[in-house]
Amino acid sequence: MKRVIRSLAIVALMLALNPGIAADDDGVPRTASGRPDLTGNYNAATVTPLQRPERYGDNLYLSREEATRMEGDMAARIEEESEASDPEREAPPEGGDGSDGGSGNVGGYNFFWLDRGTEAFAVDGKFRTSILIDPLNGRFPPMTESAARRAAATNAKIVRGDNDGTAFWLDSDEPGPFDGPESLLAQERCIVGFTGAAPTLPSGYNNYKTIVQTEDHVMILIEMVHDARVVRMKSEGRAVEHLPSEIKKWAGDSIG
C-alpha cells in the first residue's frame, strides 16, 4: 500500500490540486503537520493502454502527434458507438455470438454506459506508450504455472460449467448457478472487487477516486462498487501496527 500512496502522491503533484487547502511555498497543499495533502477527486480514465502495443517495442514515449491521433481515434469511436440503434435490428443469436462483453454481445452495455477516457496522460510533459513501464517492453510477462492455475480456477467459478450462453440449468433438478446470492461471487454482487484493490487501474467506467486525508488516516473511496480503503498512518509519537493475523479483512489491512 505504501507504493500506492507514493504513486498517488506523484499523480497528485501532476494534477491541479484542490486550491482550498493550505499550500506551502512550493504550491503543494499540505496538512497542518506539513505533510503533502492528497485530498481531492481524481479521474483515472485514459486512452493510454495498460500494455504497450508491440509496435512500440521498448519505446517509452509517444510524440504529441501520436498522442493526438490516439485521442482522435477514441473520439471517433465514441461518436460512432453513440449513434442511435436501429429499431428494426434483429435479435442477437441465442446464447450470444460467442464474443467477449455483455453475455456474448447480447446487449449488456452499450457505449452510453462506458467512460474509458478521452485523453492520453503525460508524465513530466511526455506522453507514455503504456501505463506499464516494467518490464521494459511495457507488457505483462508470461504467467507462472501456479498463477495460471489460480486464474483457471477463478475463471471456472465464474463460468460455472459448460456455459454456452443459455440457461442450461433450467433442464436440471439441481440448484442453478445463479439461484441465490450464496452461489455468486462478491464481484458479481458488486460488494467488493474490480478496481478497489492495488494497483488502482483504469477500467471501462467508474474511474473516479476520492481521497480524504487527515493527520492519522487516508481514506480512498473508489467509484467502482464504492469500495473505501482506510489507511492508518504513522506519525510522530504514534506507531501503527498491522492487525493480529487472526483478523482478516476482505481488502487487507493498510498502513502507511
N, C-alpha and C positions, 0 to 999 in steps of 0.2 A: 504493500500500500504506500510505503514511503516513495517508491518510484512513481506511483500515480500522482501523489501530491506534488512531487518535483515537476512532473510533466504538466500538471495543471498550472503550476506557477509560471512555467515558460509560456504556456498559452495565454495566461492572464496578462503577462507583460507585453504580449504582442497585440492584444485586443484593446479596444477603448474601454477602460475600466470605469466603474461607477464613479462619477465626479462628486457624488455626495459624501464620499468617505474621505477623511482627512488624509492628505498626501504629504510626504516628506519633500525635501528639496529636489530629489530626483524624479518627482512626479509619480512615484509608486504609492498607491493607497496603503496605509499601514494601520495596524491596531494600536491601542493605547500603549502597548509594550514595545512597539516598534517593529513587529513582525509584518511582512507583506500580507495585506488583506485581500483574499481572493473572492470576497463576497460579490456576487453578481450572477447574471444569467449568461449562459454560453450556448452556442449552437454548433454542434459537431458535424452538421451536414456539409458535404463537399463532393465535388465531382472528381477529386483526386482519388484514384483507386487505392485499395489496401495493398494489393500486389502490383508490382511493376509489370507492365506489358513487356513481353520478351524482346520486342524490337528495340527497347532502350538499353538492353544489356546492363552494364554496371553504371550507366549514366544517372546521376542523382537528380539532375535538374532539367527542367523544361525551359525553353525560351518563352518570352512573353507572347510571341505569336502562337506557339504550340498550346499554351495555356488558354489563350483566347479562342483558339479553334476547338479545344475540348469543351469550353463553356458554351460555345455556339452549337456544338453537337447536342448538348443536353437541352438547350433552349429549343432547338428544332424538334427534339423528341417529345418534349413537354407539349409543344403546340400540336404535334401530330396525334399524340395519345389523348389530348383533351378534346378532340373533335367528338361531336355527338354520335352516339351509337346508332346504327341502322335499326329502326324498329321492326323491320321485316326480316332481320337476320335469322338464320336457322338456329335451333338449339344446339348446344355443344354435344358431342358424341357421348353415349352412355359410358360413365366411368371416366370421362375426360379424354384428352388426346394423348396422355402419357407424358406431357411436358411438366417442367417444374412450375411452381406457382400455385394459385388457389385451386387446390384439389385437382390438379391436372388440367388447368386452364378452363375451368367451368365458370369462372367469373367471381372468384373470391374477392379480389380487389381490382379496381381499375386505377388509372393514374391519378384520379382525383384525390385518392386517399394517401398517395405517396409524397414524400418530401425528401428526396435524396440529396438535395443541394443543387445550387446553380453556379457556384464559383470554385475555382481551384485555390488551394491555400498556399501561402508562401511563408518561408522562414527566413528572416533577415533579408526580405525582399526578393528571395529566389524561390521560384515555383518548383515543387517537388514532382518527380515522376511517379511516386508512390508514397504511401504512409509508412510502409516497411522500409527500413534502411539497413537492417542487419538480418540476414546475410547481405553481402554487397550487391547481389543481383536483385534485392528487394522482393524476393519471392519466398513462399513457405518452403522450408526444407521438407524432404520426404518424411512421412510418419514413421516412427519406430514401430516394431511389431506389436509391442504392448499397447501403444496409442491406437493403432489400427484396430486391435481387438476391442478396446473400450469404445471407440467410435461405432464399430459394428454392433456392439451390444446396445448402445444408446439408440441407434437407428432402428434396431429390432423392436425396442419398446415403443417407438413412435409409429412404425408401420403396422405392428401387431399382426403378424402372419402374412398370408398371401393376399395382400391388399391390391385388388385390381381396380380400385376406384369406385366399386359398387358396395352396397350394403350387404355384403356376403353373409354376415352373421344372422340375417333375418331367417335364413333357412335352417338354422340350428336351434336346438333346445337349450344350448348352453348360454350363459350370460354373454352379452355382446361387449366388445372392447370399449364402447362409449356409453354404456348403460347408466353409469353413475360417476360421481366425482372421484370415488376411490380408485378407479382404474385409469384416471387421467394423470398426466404429468403436471407438475407445478407450472411449467411454461404454458401448457395448453389452457390452464385455468387462469393464466395471467396473474399469478401470485408472486412469482419471483423468477428471474432468469433474463435471458437475452442480453441487453447491454448494461445490466445492473452490476456486473462483476468487472474486475480489472482484466485486461485494459478496456476502457470505455470507448468503443469504436463507433464510427458512423453506421447507420442502418437505413432501411427503406423509409422510415418515418420515426416520429417521436425522438428527435435528436437533441432536444434541449436539456440542459443541465442547470440546476440552480444550486449555488454554493452559498451557505451561510456560515460565517466564521466568527467564533468568539475566542477569548483567550484560552479556553480549555477544550474546545471542541470545534471540529469542522464537519458540517452536515452537507452531503452531496445528494441532492434529490434528482433522480433520473426520470425524465418524462415517460420513458418506456415502462409500463406497468407500475409507475410511481414508486420504484424502489428508492429507499432512503438509506444511505450509508452514513453512520455517525462515527467519526474518527476521534478517539480520545487523544488529546495532545499533551505531550510532556511540556513542562515549563519549569522555570527556576523555582526550586523548592517543592516541586510536585512531580513525583515519579508515577509512571503509568506502566503497569504490567499486564500481560495477557491474562485472560480469564483462566480458571483451572481447566485442565484438559477434559474433565468430565462434562463441562458445559459447552455445548456445541451450538453455534448459530448458523442458520442457512447461508448467510452472506459472509461468514467468517467474523473474526474479531480484529478490527482495525485500530491500530495505534500509530502515533506519529510524533 
